[in-house]
Amino acid sequence: MHEATLMRLEYDKLKEQLIGYTVSPAGRILAERHLPSIEARQIQAWLSETEEASALLAAGASVPLSAMEGIDPFLALLGKGRIYVEQELEQLQTWLASVMQMRRYMASKRAIAPIIASYADSMHDCPQLREELTRCIRYGSLTDQASASLAEIRRHRYAVEDKISRKMEASLSKYKSALQEPIVSKRSGRLVIAVKRELRKQVPGTVWDESASGQTLFVEPIDVADLQVELRQWEAEEERERTVILSGLSDLADAHEAELRLNLEAMASFDFIMARGKLSRSYDGKSFQLTDEPLISLTQARHPLLGPSAVPLDVELGTSWSQLIITGPNTGGKTATLKTIGLLALLAQSGLLVPAKEGSRFGIFHTIIADLGDGQSLEQSLSTFSSHIRVLREMLESAEPRSLLLLDELAAGTDPGEGIALSIAVLEELQQKGALTAATTHFNEIKQYASRTRGCMNARMAFDPRTLLPLYQLIIGEAGESQAFAIARRYGLPERVMQRAEQLAVNRQQVIMLNPDDVAVHTEHSSEAHTEADVKNSSKKQEGAGKSALQTFQAGDAVWIYPLKRLGIVFRPADARGEVIVQVQGRKLAFNRKRLKLSISREELYPGEDYDMSIVFDTKENRKLRKQLSRKHVEGLVIEMEPEAFE
């Protein structure tokens, strides 16, 4: 997969969460190495494991995973003749106990998770080794039951230690007047008493140390010297026996090397599989259908990093169309939609559940490339446009039917005219190569390309015109508007600036001369007067073109409205002044026919000349009332019509 795309789609953030859900070093390594696959069998195997892990967790099960502390370095030294210490062998004993517990647990959950449970069949709890370790080691030390010789040696050692202790207590009383303080301490492994230097001759024995000031000598009384020599001998015997026992246990562990390594792999797999289940449940992931065809069909999909408050998304790509052009306002969720599509595709090919309704479908993509953000780089001296071009080149080189390409802000970063032309050319090339493409844009020309191109579909992000807030809903089949003016007003741009911007937008089809005189006129007169003057000037300029160039429209024609940059339906043809009434989103607006362009004629839109146009222009309630009145007179039945007031 394209490494930069994994970062742009925030796959790395979810991978960090996945790593955080592991409990063992070996499981963590598997999570760190995990990447999306392009092999259907591998993906399906991962997915089945994740589904079963999620089912186990949903059943409230507490899976007995092992942290496997110290097991990795232990197994790394197996077979090399090393003698392990008690702490290492005790860790092995604890781990073997957890292996036995996991085997029992999985056997009891075979009905819920048959695939995962079968993995436990390959595990070995090594009963002989485990029982020996349990018998010989407890709390990090060898037990007296480890061997008969060790028990005998310890009995002698304990007896000698007891004699020494009693002798030392007697010495404290016997030499009380010569002592610096009445305590027994240890120096160089010997029990000693603290004697004043000037009274040294009163305490016969061996001096093993002295204080920093030299005023205190630490003396081993002669009464215990022989006993302490005997104690050292028994301790040496115990150490030799300890080495023999640990060597035997280490050899026994070496003999089970193959089983222990299989256990490590199985326990690491269980840890990794359960981590995938935990991650999938953290964002309410559901199972999906993996298809042979390269397509994406999502129902109620959410971005996994946005939480449950994210607005669900319904989107298709690769079914009836291979290109989806998404439009709508800034901050409306266009980029988030691209990220959701791309990230969920990556999750699917990673064998993870996806936050979408069950029944969603994913094909397998060999290449996923996303171009999100401006991509500027001071180090590489890349502009926004240059960075886009580099990614576009990679897309064109990689494009094929199993490519998923995500382009944010087509035609951005350069001259709009050239950028639009380049974007359409790229879209055409990508479609010819069969790649699945989802792109966002603000440009009407690209929206028109989508509306007239087979295999390409418009979609828009919903926007509430009353609250001026985005709704973050994707509506397929419609082109959206940027809503720049509404958003600018919401963020407090001066009204005078906004009125001038709207005036310039209405007159965009005319040649506007922004000289000092124009600015003065705009300052002195209202926007309405200025607009009227512009229209008159425009009419005069176009008079020489002849009446034959003017289009004629009939009720029901779909027309492109240049000032609004959207389609509308002709309600009333042009009057003597050339004013056409057009219905746009339930409103009837008046436009000069020069501001309109025929998009689809009535004959193509509606069946037959006698088609009832009231279905288009009248309300459902009024149509019902008219139908009743056409049959018979109904007392008190009134159809109320608003006065014809066209904006």
MARPA-271742 format. One record per residue (C-alpha): x, y, z. Coordinates in nm, 2 decimals, padded with zeros to 4 digits. Layout:
NODE, c1, c2, c3
NODE, X, Y, Z
...
//
This chain:
NODE, c1, c2, c3
NODE, 00.00, 00.00, 00.00
NODE, 00.10, 00.36, -00.06
NODE, 00.28, 00.46, 00.26
NODE, 00.19, 00.83, 00.24
NODE, -00.17, 00.74, 00.19
NODE, -00.17, 00.53, 00.51
NODE, -00.07, 00.85, 00.69
NODE, -00.31, 01.08, 00.51
NODE, -00.60, 00.84, 00.58
NODE, -00.49, 00.82, 00.95
NODE, -00.45, 00.44, 00.93
NODE, -00.14, 00.49, 01.16
NODE, -00.36, 00.63, 01.44
NODE, -00.58, 00.32, 01.44
NODE, -00.27, 00.10, 01.42
NODE, -00.14, 00.27, 01.73
NODE, -00.47, 00.18, 01.90
NODE, -00.44, -00.17, 01.78
NODE, -00.08, -00.20, 01.93
NODE, -00.21, -00.05, 02.26
NODE, -00.47, -00.33, 02.29
NODE, -00.20, -00.61, 02.29
NODE, -00.07, -00.73, 02.63
NODE, 00.24, -00.92, 02.53
NODE, 00.57, -00.83, 02.35
NODE, 00.51, -01.10, 02.09
NODE, 00.15, -00.98, 02.03
NODE, 00.28, -00.63, 02.00
NODE, 00.53, -00.73, 01.73
NODE, 00.25, -00.89, 01.53
NODE, 00.04, -00.57, 01.56
NODE, 00.33, -00.35, 01.46
NODE, 00.39, -00.56, 01.14
NODE, 00.03, -00.57, 01.04
NODE, -00.06, -00.40, 00.71
NODE, -00.35, -00.43, 00.46
NODE, -00.33, -00.73, 00.23
NODE, -00.43, -00.78, -00.13
NODE, -00.48, -01.16, -00.09
NODE, -00.85, -01.25, -00.06
NODE, -00.78, -01.57, 00.14
NODE, -00.56, -01.39, 00.39
NODE, -00.81, -01.11, 00.43
NODE, -01.10, -01.35, 00.48
NODE, -00.90, -01.55, 00.74
NODE, -00.82, -01.23, 00.93
NODE, -01.18, -01.12, 00.91
NODE, -01.31, -01.46, 01.04
NODE, -01.07, -01.44, 01.34
NODE, -01.17, -01.08, 01.42
NODE, -01.54, -01.17, 01.40
NODE, -01.50, -01.45, 01.65
NODE, -01.28, -01.24, 01.88
NODE, -01.55, -00.97, 01.88
NODE, -01.82, -01.23, 01.95
NODE, -01.62, -01.36, 02.25
NODE, -01.58, -01.01, 02.39
NODE, -01.95, -00.94, 02.33
NODE, -02.04, -01.25, 02.53
NODE, -01.87, -01.09, 02.83
NODE, -01.58, -01.34, 02.82
NODE, -01.26, -01.26, 03.00
NODE, -01.00, -01.42, 02.78
NODE, -00.70, -01.55, 02.98
NODE, -00.43, -01.38, 02.78
NODE, -00.07, -01.40, 02.91
NODE, 00.16, -01.10, 02.93
NODE, 00.44, -01.36, 02.87
NODE, 00.69, -01.15, 03.08
NODE, 01.04, -01.28, 03.03
NODE, 00.94, -01.55, 02.79
NODE, 01.08, -01.40, 02.48
NODE, 01.44, -01.38, 02.61
NODE, 01.40, -01.72, 02.78
NODE, 01.30, -01.89, 02.45
NODE, 01.58, -01.71, 02.27
NODE, 01.84, -01.89, 02.49
NODE, 01.67, -02.23, 02.47
NODE, 01.89, -02.51, 02.33
NODE, 02.21, -02.31, 02.40
NODE, 02.31, -02.50, 02.72
NODE, 02.23, -02.22, 02.96
NODE, 02.14, -02.29, 03.32
NODE, 01.84, -02.08, 03.41
NODE, 01.79, -01.92, 03.75
NODE, 01.48, -01.98, 03.97
NODE, 01.31, -01.65, 03.87
NODE, 01.33, -01.75, 03.50
NODE, 01.20, -02.10, 03.56
NODE, 00.92, -01.97, 03.77
NODE, 00.81, -01.73, 03.49
NODE, 00.81, -02.04, 03.26
NODE, 00.60, -02.23, 03.51
NODE, 00.35, -01.94, 03.53
NODE, 00.33, -01.92, 03.16
NODE, 00.27, -02.29, 03.12
NODE, -00.01, -02.26, 03.37
NODE, -00.17, -01.98, 03.15
NODE, -00.12, -02.20, 02.84
NODE, -00.32, -02.48, 03.02
NODE, -00.58, -02.23, 03.12
NODE, -00.61, -02.10, 02.76
NODE, -00.66, -02.45, 02.63
NODE, -00.94, -02.51, 02.87
NODE, -01.10, -02.18, 02.80
NODE, -01.09, -02.22, 02.42
NODE, -01.23, -02.57, 02.46
NODE, -01.53, -02.43, 02.64
NODE, -01.58, -02.15, 02.37
NODE, -01.57, -02.38, 02.07
NODE, -01.93, -02.31, 01.99
NODE, -01.88, -01.93, 01.98
NODE, -01.54, -01.92, 01.82
NODE, -01.46, -02.25, 01.64
NODE, -01.17, -02.12, 01.43
NODE, -00.99, -01.95, 01.72
NODE, -01.06, -02.25, 01.94
NODE, -00.89, -02.48, 01.69
NODE, -00.57, -02.29, 01.73
NODE, -00.55, -02.39, 02.10
NODE, -00.54, -02.76, 01.99
NODE, -00.18, -02.70, 01.87
NODE, -00.07, -02.57, 02.22
NODE, 00.11, -02.79, 02.47
NODE, 00.10, -02.72, 02.85
NODE, 00.40, -02.96, 02.89
NODE, 00.26, -03.14, 03.20
NODE, 00.59, -03.31, 03.30
NODE, 00.79, -02.98, 03.28
NODE, 00.51, -02.78, 03.44
NODE, 00.47, -03.03, 03.74
NODE, 00.85, -03.04, 03.79
NODE, 00.87, -02.66, 03.80
NODE, 00.58, -02.64, 04.04
NODE, 00.74, -02.90, 04.27
NODE, 01.08, -02.75, 04.27
NODE, 01.03, -02.38, 04.27
NODE, 00.81, -02.15, 04.48
NODE, 00.82, -01.78, 04.53
NODE, 01.15, -01.75, 04.33
NODE, 01.34, -02.01, 04.53
NODE, 01.41, -02.38, 04.52
NODE, 01.18, -02.58, 04.76
NODE, 01.31, -02.85, 05.00
NODE, 01.12, -03.10, 04.78
NODE, 01.34, -03.03, 04.48
NODE, 01.58, -03.31, 04.59
NODE, 01.64, -03.53, 04.90
NODE, 02.01, -03.41, 04.91
NODE, 01.90, -03.05, 04.91
NODE, 01.66, -03.11, 05.20
NODE, 01.94, -03.29, 05.40
NODE, 02.19, -03.01, 05.34
NODE, 01.94, -02.75, 05.45
NODE, 01.86, -02.94, 05.77
NODE, 02.24, -02.93, 05.86
NODE, 02.27, -02.57, 05.76
NODE, 01.97, -02.46, 05.97
NODE, 02.11, -02.65, 06.27
NODE, 02.45, -02.48, 06.24
NODE, 02.28, -02.13, 06.20
NODE, 02.08, -02.20, 06.51
NODE, 02.40, -02.28, 06.71
NODE, 02.57, -01.97, 06.58
NODE, 02.28, -01.75, 06.67
NODE, 02.28, -01.88, 07.03
NODE, 02.65, -01.84, 07.06
NODE, 02.64, -01.48, 06.93
NODE, 02.37, -01.39, 07.19
NODE, 02.59, -01.54, 07.46
NODE, 02.88, -01.33, 07.34
NODE, 02.68, -01.01, 07.36
NODE, 02.62, -01.08, 07.73
NODE, 02.98, -01.21, 07.79
NODE, 03.16, -00.91, 07.64
NODE, 02.90, -00.65, 07.72
NODE, 03.15, -00.40, 07.88
NODE, 03.37, -00.40, 07.57
NODE, 03.10, -00.35, 07.31
NODE, 03.04, -00.02, 07.13
NODE, 02.67, -00.13, 07.10
NODE, 02.49, -00.46, 07.17
NODE, 02.41, -00.57, 06.82
NODE, 02.51, -00.85, 06.59
NODE, 02.60, -00.76, 06.23
NODE, 02.76, -00.93, 05.93
NODE, 03.09, -00.84, 05.77
NODE, 03.25, -01.04, 05.48
NODE, 02.98, -01.30, 05.52
NODE, 03.06, -01.35, 05.89
NODE, 02.86, -01.27, 06.20
NODE, 03.05, -01.01, 06.42
NODE, 03.00, -00.79, 06.72
NODE, 03.10, -00.42, 06.75
NODE, 03.40, -00.38, 06.99
NODE, 03.57, -00.06, 07.12
NODE, 03.92, -00.04, 06.98
NODE, 04.08, 00.03, 07.33
NODE, 03.91, -00.28, 07.47
NODE, 03.99, -00.51, 07.18
NODE, 04.20, -00.75, 07.39
NODE, 03.90, -00.83, 07.61
NODE, 03.73, -01.01, 07.31
NODE, 03.93, -01.29, 07.16
NODE, 03.86, -01.36, 06.79
NODE, 03.91, -01.24, 06.44
NODE, 03.87, -00.87, 06.33
NODE, 03.69, -00.86, 05.99
NODE, 03.63, -00.49, 05.96
NODE, 03.65, -00.15, 06.13
NODE, 03.44, 00.17, 06.13
NODE, 03.53, 00.47, 05.93
NODE, 03.66, 00.65, 06.24
NODE, 03.86, 00.35, 06.34
NODE, 03.71, 00.36, 06.69
NODE, 03.50, 00.04, 06.64
NODE, 03.63, -00.30, 06.54
NODE, 03.40, -00.57, 06.41
NODE, 03.51, -00.90, 06.57
NODE, 03.41, -01.26, 06.51
NODE, 03.42, -01.42, 06.86
NODE, 03.65, -01.72, 06.88
NODE, 03.35, -01.92, 07.03
NODE, 03.17, -01.92, 06.69
NODE, 03.46, -01.93, 06.45
NODE, 03.45, -02.30, 06.40
NODE, 03.07, -02.30, 06.36
NODE, 03.09, -02.03, 06.09
NODE, 03.35, -02.23, 05.90
NODE, 03.11, -02.53, 05.91
NODE, 02.83, -02.31, 05.80
NODE, 03.03, -02.19, 05.49
NODE, 03.08, -02.56, 05.40
NODE, 02.71, -02.64, 05.42
NODE, 02.63, -02.33, 05.21
NODE, 02.88, -02.44, 04.94
NODE, 02.72, -02.79, 04.94
NODE, 02.37, -02.63, 04.90
NODE, 02.50, -02.41, 04.61
NODE, 02.64, -02.72, 04.44
NODE, 02.31, -02.91, 04.48
NODE, 02.12, -02.60, 04.36
NODE, 02.32, -02.60, 04.04
NODE, 02.25, -02.96, 03.98
NODE, 01.88, -02.91, 04.03
NODE, 01.86, -02.60, 03.81
NODE, 02.07, -02.78, 03.54
NODE, 01.82, -03.06, 03.54
NODE, 01.52, -02.83, 03.51
NODE, 01.70, -02.63, 03.23
NODE, 01.77, -02.95, 03.04
NODE, 01.40, -03.05, 03.08
NODE, 01.30, -02.71, 02.94
NODE, 01.54, -02.75, 02.65
NODE, 01.38, -03.09, 02.57
NODE, 01.04, -02.91, 02.52
NODE, 01.18, -02.64, 02.30
NODE, 00.96, -02.71, 02.00
NODE, 00.64, -02.72, 02.21
NODE, 00.73, -02.40, 02.39
NODE, 00.80, -02.21, 02.06
NODE, 00.46, -02.33, 01.93
NODE, 00.30, -02.20, 02.25
NODE, 00.47, -01.87, 02.20
NODE, 00.33, -01.83, 01.85
NODE, -00.02, -01.94, 01.95
NODE, -00.03, -01.71, 02.25
NODE, 00.10, -01.42, 02.04
NODE, -00.17, -01.49, 01.78
NODE, -00.44, -01.50, 02.04
NODE, -00.32, -01.17, 02.18
NODE, -00.31, -01.01, 01.83
NODE, -00.65, -01.15, 01.74
NODE, -00.82, -01.03, 02.06
NODE, -00.65, -00.69, 02.00
NODE, -00.82, -00.67, 01.66
NODE, -01.15, -00.77, 01.82
NODE, -01.11, -00.50, 02.09
NODE, -01.02, -00.23, 01.84
NODE, -01.32, -00.33, 01.62
NODE, -01.56, -00.31, 01.92
NODE, -01.41, 00.03, 02.02
NODE, -01.57, 00.19, 01.72
NODE, -01.87, -00.05, 01.69
NODE, -01.74, -00.24, 01.39
NODE, -01.96, -00.48, 01.20
NODE, -01.88, -00.76, 00.96
NODE, -01.91, -00.70, 00.59
NODE, -01.91, -00.89, 00.26
NODE, -01.58, -00.94, 00.08
NODE, -01.65, -00.95, -00.30
NODE, -01.45, -01.05, -00.60
NODE, -01.54, -00.73, -00.78
NODE, -01.36, -00.40, -00.71
NODE, -01.63, -00.20, -00.55
NODE, -01.74, -00.02, -00.23
NODE, -02.09, -00.02, -00.10
NODE, -02.13, 00.14, 00.24
NODE, -02.45, 00.18, 00.44
NODE, -02.46, 00.39, 00.76
NODE, -02.08, 00.42, 00.76
NODE, -01.89, 00.63, 01.01
NODE, -01.53, 00.74, 01.04
NODE, -01.38, 00.53, 01.33
NODE, -01.19, 00.82, 01.48
NODE, -01.50, 01.05, 01.50
NODE, -01.69, 00.84, 01.75
NODE, -02.06, 00.77, 01.77
NODE, -02.15, 01.14, 01.71
NODE, -02.04, 01.11, 01.34
NODE, -02.32, 01.14, 01.09
NODE, -02.37, 00.81, 00.91
NODE, -02.26, 00.79, 00.54
NODE, -02.42, 00.60, 00.25
NODE, -02.20, 00.57, -00.05
NODE, -02.14, 00.35, -00.35
NODE, -01.85, 00.33, -00.59
NODE, -01.78, 00.07, -00.85
NODE, -02.14, -00.04, -00.88
NODE, -02.33, 00.18, -01.13
NODE, -02.05, 00.44, -01.15
NODE, -01.67, 00.43, -01.12
NODE, -01.63, 00.80, -01.04
NODE, -01.80, 01.01, -00.76
NODE, -01.77, 01.38, -00.77
NODE, -01.85, 01.53, -00.42
NODE, -01.94, 01.90, -00.39
NODE, -02.07, 02.12, -00.12
NODE, -01.97, 02.39, 00.13
NODE, -01.63, 02.42, 00.30
NODE, -01.63, 02.26, 00.64
NODE, -01.92, 02.05, 00.51
NODE, -01.75, 01.71, 00.54
NODE, -01.62, 01.65, 00.19
NODE, -01.27, 01.56, 00.30
NODE, -01.40, 01.35, 00.59
NODE, -01.61, 01.16, 00.34
NODE, -01.30, 01.07, 00.13
NODE, -01.11, 00.97, 00.44
NODE, -01.40, 00.75, 00.56
NODE, -01.41, 00.57, 00.22
NODE, -01.04, 00.52, 00.21
NODE, -00.98, 00.43, 00.57
NODE, -01.27, 00.18, 00.58
NODE, -01.12, 00.01, 00.27
NODE, -00.79, -00.01, 00.45
NODE, -00.95, -00.16, 00.76
NODE, -01.14, -00.41, 00.55
NODE, -00.82, -00.53, 00.38
NODE, -00.66, -00.55, 00.72
NODE, -00.92, -00.80, 00.84
NODE, -01.08, -00.56, 01.08
NODE, -01.45, -00.50, 01.12
NODE, -01.58, -00.16, 00.99
NODE, -01.81, 00.09, 01.15
NODE, -02.09, 00.04, 00.89
NODE, -02.42, -00.15, 00.88
NODE, -02.39, -00.52, 00.82
NODE, -02.42, -00.60, 00.45
NODE, -02.18, -00.33, 00.34
NODE, -01.95, -00.47, 00.06
NODE, -01.58, -00.42, -00.02
NODE, -01.38, -00.54, -00.31
NODE, -01.00, -00.59, -00.29
NODE, -00.79, -00.30, -00.41
NODE, -00.43, -00.35, -00.51
NODE, -00.36, 00.02, -00.49
NODE, -00.51, 00.29, -00.27
NODE, -00.38, 00.64, -00.31
NODE, -00.52, 00.95, -00.15
NODE, -00.44, 01.31, -00.23
NODE, -00.56, 01.51, 00.08
NODE, -00.44, 01.85, 00.21
NODE, -00.23, 02.10, 00.03
NODE, 00.10, 01.90, 00.06
NODE, 00.33, 02.20, 00.07
NODE, 00.69, 02.13, 00.17
NODE, 00.95, 02.40, 00.24
NODE, 01.22, 02.13, 00.25
NODE, 01.14, 02.00, -00.09
NODE, 01.03, 02.34, -00.23
NODE, 00.69, 02.20, -00.33
NODE, 00.39, 02.43, -00.39
NODE, 00.04, 02.31, -00.33
NODE, -00.01, 02.26, -00.71
NODE, 00.32, 02.08, -00.75
NODE, 00.24, 01.84, -00.47
NODE, -00.10, 01.76, -00.63
NODE, 00.07, 01.70, -00.96
NODE, 00.32, 01.45, -00.81
NODE, 00.03, 01.25, -00.66
NODE, -00.17, 01.27, -00.98
NODE, 00.13, 01.13, -01.17
NODE, 00.14, 00.84, -00.93
NODE, -00.23, 00.78, -00.97
NODE, -00.21, 00.78, -01.34
NODE, 00.08, 00.53, -01.33
NODE, -00.10, 00.30, -01.09
NODE, -00.45, 00.33, -01.23
NODE, -00.62, 00.00, -01.31
NODE, -00.95, -00.16, -01.23
NODE, -00.83, -00.25, -00.88
NODE, -00.72, 00.10, -00.79
NODE, -00.90, 00.32, -00.54
NODE, -00.81, 00.69, -00.59
NODE, -00.92, 00.97, -00.36
NODE, -00.86, 01.33, -00.48
NODE, -00.94, 01.63, -00.26
NODE, -01.01, 01.97, -00.41
NODE, -00.97, 01.91, -00.79
NODE, -00.83, 02.20, -00.98
NODE, -00.69, 02.37, -00.66
NODE, -00.37, 02.56, -00.64
NODE, -00.35, 02.70, -00.99
NODE, -00.54, 02.91, -01.25
NODE, -00.90, 02.78, -01.23
NODE, -00.94, 02.75, -01.61
NODE, -00.63, 02.55, -01.66
NODE, -00.69, 02.35, -01.34
NODE, -01.04, 02.26, -01.44
NODE, -00.92, 02.14, -01.79
NODE, -00.64, 01.94, -01.64
NODE, -00.87, 01.78, -01.38
NODE, -01.13, 01.68, -01.64
NODE, -00.86, 01.53, -01.86
NODE, -00.72, 01.33, -01.56
NODE, -01.07, 01.21, -01.47
NODE, -01.13, 01.09, -01.83
NODE, -00.80, 00.91, -01.83
NODE, -00.87, 00.74, -01.49
NODE, -01.21, 00.63, -01.61
NODE, -01.07, 00.49, -01.93
NODE, -00.83, 00.28, -01.72
NODE, -01.12, 00.16, -01.50
NODE, -00.99, 00.30, -01.17
NODE, -01.24, 00.38, -00.90
NODE, -01.22, 00.75, -00.82
NODE, -01.38, 00.97, -00.55
NODE, -01.30, 01.34, -00.58
NODE, -01.41, 01.67, -00.42
NODE, -01.44, 02.00, -00.60
NODE, -01.60, 02.35, -00.60
NODE, -01.60, 02.40, -00.97
NODE, -01.92, 02.39, -01.18
NODE, -01.75, 02.27, -01.49
NODE, -01.64, 01.95, -01.31
NODE, -01.99, 01.91, -01.18
NODE, -02.13, 01.94, -01.53
NODE, -01.87, 01.69, -01.65
NODE, -02.00, 01.45, -01.39
NODE, -02.36, 01.51, -01.48
NODE, -02.31, 01.44, -01.86
NODE, -02.05, 01.16, -01.83
NODE, -02.15, 00.80, -01.82
NODE, -02.00, 00.61, -01.52
NODE, -01.96, 00.94, -01.33
NODE, -02.20, 01.05, -01.05
NODE, -02.25, 01.38, -00.87
NODE, -02.29, 01.39, -00.49
NODE, -02.32, 01.68, -00.25
NODE, -02.28, 01.74, 00.12
NODE, -02.61, 01.86, 00.27
NODE, -02.62, 02.22, 00.41
NODE, -02.90, 02.38, 00.62
NODE, -02.98, 02.72, 00.46
NODE, -03.16, 02.84, 00.77
NODE, -02.89, 02.78, 01.03
NODE, -02.61, 02.81, 00.77
NODE, -02.46, 02.50, 00.92
NODE, -02.34, 02.19, 00.74
NODE, -02.53, 01.87, 00.80
NODE, -02.25, 01.63, 00.71
NODE, -02.48, 01.41, 00.51
NODE, -02.38, 01.28, 00.16
NODE, -02.66, 01.30, -00.10
NODE, -02.58, 01.10, -00.41
NODE, -02.73, 01.22, -00.74
NODE, -02.71, 01.59, -00.68
NODE, -02.45, 01.86, -00.72
NODE, -02.40, 02.09, -00.43
NODE, -02.29, 02.45, -00.39
NODE, -02.00, 02.59, -00.20
NODE, -02.22, 02.82, 00.01
NODE, -01.93, 03.06, 00.03
NODE, -02.15, 03.36, 00.08
NODE, -02.36, 03.20, 00.35
NODE, -02.05, 03.08, 00.54
NODE, -01.88, 03.42, 00.50
NODE, -02.18, 03.59, 00.65
NODE, -02.19, 03.35, 00.94
NODE, -01.83, 03.43, 01.02
NODE, -01.89, 03.80, 01.02
NODE, -01.77, 03.95, 00.69
NODE, -01.91, 04.30, 00.65
NODE, -02.25, 04.31, 00.47
NODE, -02.13, 04.57, 00.22
NODE, -01.86, 04.33, 00.11
NODE, -02.11, 04.05, 00.08
NODE, -02.35, 04.26, -00.13
NODE, -02.08, 04.35, -00.37
NODE, -01.96, 03.99, -00.39
NODE, -02.32, 03.87, -00.47
NODE, -02.35, 04.15, -00.74
NODE, -02.02, 04.04, -00.90
NODE, -02.14, 03.67, -00.89
NODE, -02.46, 03.76, -01.07
NODE, -02.27, 03.95, -01.34
NODE, -02.00, 03.69, -01.37
NODE, -02.10, 03.63, -01.73
NODE, -02.04, 03.99, -01.82
NODE, -01.71, 04.17, -01.86
NODE, -01.67, 04.37, -01.54
NODE, -01.42, 04.66, -01.55
NODE, -01.28, 04.72, -01.21
NODE, -01.14, 05.07, -01.26
NODE, -01.15, 05.36, -01.01
NODE, -01.47, 05.50, -01.18
NODE, -01.65, 05.16, -01.12
NODE, -01.55, 05.16, -00.76
NODE, -01.68, 05.51, -00.71
NODE, -02.01, 05.42, -00.87
NODE, -02.04, 05.12, -00.64
NODE, -01.97, 05.34, -00.34
NODE, -02.23, 05.60, -00.43
NODE, -02.52, 05.39, -00.54
NODE, -02.71, 05.09, -00.40
NODE, -02.65, 04.74, -00.52
NODE, -02.99, 04.72, -00.68
NODE, -02.93, 05.03, -00.89
NODE, -02.59, 04.91, -00.99
NODE, -02.72, 04.57, -01.09
NODE, -02.99, 04.73, -01.30
NODE, -02.73, 04.95, -01.48
NODE, -02.52, 04.65, -01.55
NODE, -02.81, 04.46, -01.69
NODE, -02.90, 04.75, -01.92
NODE, -02.54, 04.79, -02.04
NODE, -02.52, 04.41, -02.10
NODE, -02.85, 04.43, -02.30
NODE, -02.71, 04.71, -02.52
NODE, -02.39, 04.52, -02.59
NODE, -02.59, 04.21, -02.69
NODE, -02.85, 04.39, -02.91
NODE, -02.62, 04.35, -03.22
NODE, -02.61, 03.98, -03.18
NODE, -02.96, 03.95, -03.33
NODE, -03.28, 03.80, -03.20
NODE, -03.20, 03.47, -03.37
NODE, -02.93, 03.40, -03.11
NODE, -03.18, 03.41, -02.82
NODE, -03.31, 03.08, -02.69
NODE, -03.67, 03.00, -02.66
NODE, -03.80, 02.78, -02.37
NODE, -04.12, 02.60, -02.29
NODE, -04.27, 02.50, -01.96
NODE, -04.10, 02.19, -01.83
NODE, -03.76, 02.25, -01.98
NODE, -03.46, 02.19, -01.75
NODE, -03.23, 02.49, -01.78
NODE, -02.89, 02.59, -01.64
NODE, -02.92, 02.92, -01.45
NODE, -02.59, 03.10, -01.48
NODE, -02.63, 03.34, -01.18
NODE, -02.72, 03.05, -00.94
NODE, -02.49, 02.79, -01.11
NODE, -02.76, 02.52, -01.08
NODE, -03.05, 02.36, -01.28
NODE, -03.41, 02.47, -01.26
NODE, -03.74, 02.39, -01.44
NODE, -03.91, 02.65, -01.66
NODE, -04.25, 02.74, -01.51
NODE, -04.35, 03.01, -01.76
NODE, -04.18, 03.09, -02.09
NODE, -04.03, 03.43, -02.17
NODE, -04.27, 03.73, -02.18
NODE, -04.24, 04.03, -02.40
NODE, -03.94, 04.15, -02.19
NODE, -03.77, 03.82, -02.21
NODE, -03.83, 03.73, -01.85
NODE, -03.86, 03.35, -01.78
NODE, -04.01, 03.22, -01.46
NODE, -03.80, 02.92, -01.34
NODE, -03.88, 02.69, -01.04
NODE, -03.57, 02.63, -00.82
NODE, -03.60, 02.43, -00.50
NODE, -03.97, 02.51, -00.46
NODE, -03.92, 02.88, -00.54
NODE, -04.02, 03.05, -00.86
NODE, -03.76, 03.30, -00.97
NODE, -03.75, 03.54, -01.27
NODE, -03.45, 03.55, -01.50
NODE, -03.38, 03.71, -01.83
NODE, -03.36, 03.43, -02.10
NODE, -03.00, 03.55, -02.17
NODE, -02.91, 03.41, -01.83
NODE, -03.04, 03.07, -01.90
NODE, -02.92, 02.78, -02.11
NODE, -03.12, 02.47, -02.22
NODE, -03.00, 02.16, -02.05
NODE, -03.27, 01.90, -02.11
NODE, -03.58, 01.97, -02.31
NODE, -03.93, 01.89, -02.18
NODE, -03.97, 01.62, -02.44
NODE, -03.68, 01.42, -02.30
NODE, -03.79, 01.47, -01.94
NODE, -04.16, 01.40, -01.95
NODE, -04.36, 01.13, -02.14
NODE, -04.60, 01.28, -02.40
NODE, -04.72, 01.63, -02.47
NODE, -05.03, 01.60, -02.24
NODE, -04.82, 01.53, -01.93
NODE, -04.97, 01.70, -01.63
NODE, -04.71, 01.96, -01.53
NODE, -04.89, 02.04, -01.21
NODE, -04.71, 01.74, -01.07
NODE, -04.39, 01.94, -01.10
NODE, -04.52, 02.29, -01.01
NODE, -04.81, 02.24, -00.77
NODE, -04.82, 02.10, -00.42
NODE, -04.94, 01.75, -00.35
NODE, -05.23, 01.87, -00.14
NODE, -05.36, 02.10, -00.42
NODE, -05.34, 01.83, -00.68
NODE, -05.55, 01.60, -00.46
NODE, -05.81, 01.88, -00.42
NODE, -05.82, 01.95, -00.80
NODE, -05.88, 01.58, -00.86
NODE, -06.17, 01.58, -00.62
NODE, -06.32, 01.90, -00.78
NODE, -06.28, 01.75, -01.13
NODE, -06.52, 01.47, -01.03
NODE, -06.79, 01.66, -00.84
NODE, -06.87, 01.98, -00.65
NODE, -06.76, 01.95, -00.29
NODE, -06.92, 02.20, -00.05
NODE, -06.67, 02.42, 00.13
NODE, -06.37, 02.28, -00.06
NODE, -06.13, 02.57, -00.15
NODE, -05.80, 02.57, -00.32
NODE, -05.59, 02.85, -00.19
NODE, -05.32, 02.98, -00.42
NODE, -05.05, 03.23, -00.32
NODE, -05.04, 03.54, -00.54
NODE, -04.80, 03.52, -00.83
NODE, -04.50, 03.70, -00.68
NODE, -04.19, 03.61, -00.86
NODE, -03.85, 03.70, -00.71
//
